[in-house]
Amino acid sequence: MTNDERILSWNEKPSKPRYTPPPGAIDAHCHVFGPMAQFPFSPKAKYLPRDAGPDMLFALRDHLGFARNVIVQASCHGTDNAATLDAIARAQGKARGIAVVDPAIDEAELAALHEGGMRGIRFNFLKRLVDDAPKDKFLEVAGRLPAGWHVVIYFEADILEELRPFMDAIPVPIVIDHMGRPDVSQGPDGADMKAFRRLLDSREDIWFKATCPDRLDPAGPPWDDFARSVAPLVADYADRVIWGTDWPHPNMQDAIPDDGLVVDMIPRIATTPELQHKMLVTNPMRLYWSEEM
Ligand SMILES: O=C(O)/C=C(\CC(=O)C(=O)O)C(=O)O
């Protein structure tokens, strides 16, 4: 399939945000796709995107006013982390990553991922993205990660309670993608946000990404439900929140967000310069560049 025949899920000319991130700001949730000729997609991929390689990611980073990226291995690349590792290597220290691994991975391979800039692994529980999510194998590998690593977990709100025993058993810090996808139309005191707060209250080492207004608020920009539901969470758990663009917005081809507007959500959910600095600099630095802290 040619590049043009594959899915385009990102805005090729994003606006310039009105909000200026603080120096050292980190886009802590983004991906690269391919380029396919060099890094073929997995035979099990559930979507086949156009190439969105490191040069495009770094141009966006600069355009939006960010200093660093955390690149999360996307499901379309399966457990072959070569494209993500290549992007990290090209970033000259300005990127780190989250890998997706076969749980049978051995210690030498994990050490090589650490050397390549990975600082954690992702467990994806979205049925539309992965064929299986074996909790017993995930727990086993979570118990033998390199020092300082964490696990990123991606799930939707309807399975939060079901996943509680699994998350309770994880022996390293946890970062939850997109707050576990709450229904933001319920508001800040809705059932989904309450359940998510109970999860955060259960352990001090559970972090979250205040990400994806475009995925979580179907009303579209300016995503007011997202802003009013997420701002109290950021204020109440200010030392455990990180943020990212989610570029190139996998599977968002029917509602492609403008990354400039995505960045302009930041001051609406982190409403003071202090909160913004924690969410964009201090907190992701602690998770991904702890040796500089
Ligand atoms: O990356 C995201 O934020 C969300 C995704 C894609 C994804 O996670 C993946 O491909 O691994 C989604 O909901 O389709």
The ligand as an SDF file (V2000), in Angstrom:
LIG
                    3D

 14 13  0  0  0  0  0  0  0  0999 V2000
   -2.1870    6.3830   21.4430 O   0  0  0  0  0  0  0  0  0  0  0  0
   -3.2980    6.7050   21.8010 C   0  0  0  0  0  0  0  0  0  0  0  0
   -3.3930    7.6690   22.5370 O   0  0  0  0  0  0  0  0  0  0  0  0
   -4.4870    6.0610   21.4070 C   0  0  0  0  0  0  0  0  0  0  0  0
   -4.7570    5.1420   20.4680 C   0  0  0  0  0  0  0  0  0  0  0  0
   -3.7940    4.3900   19.6950 C   0  0  0  0  0  0  0  0  0  0  0  0
   -2.8310    3.6440   20.5000 C   0  0  0  0  0  0  0  0  0  0  0  0
   -2.7630    3.7620   21.6800 O   0  0  0  0  0  0  0  0  0  0  0  0
   -1.9150    2.6990   19.8500 C   0  0  0  0  0  0  0  0  0  0  0  0
   -2.0150    2.5110   18.6470 O   0  0  0  0  0  0  0  0  0  0  0  0
   -1.0910    2.1350   20.5610 O   0  0  0  0  0  0  0  0  0  0  0  0
   -6.1810    4.9240   20.2450 C   0  0  0  0  0  0  0  0  0  0  0  0
   -6.9840    5.1530   21.1590 O   0  0  0  0  0  0  0  0  0  0  0  0
   -6.5470    4.5210   19.1210 O   0  0  0  0  0  0  0  0  0  0  0  0
  1  2  2  0
  2  3  1  0
  2  4  1  0
  4  5  2  0
  5  6  1  0
  5 12  1  0
  6  7  1  0
  7  8  2  0
  7  9  1  0
  9 10  2  0
  9 11  1  0
 12 13  2  0
 12 14  1  0
M  END
$$$$
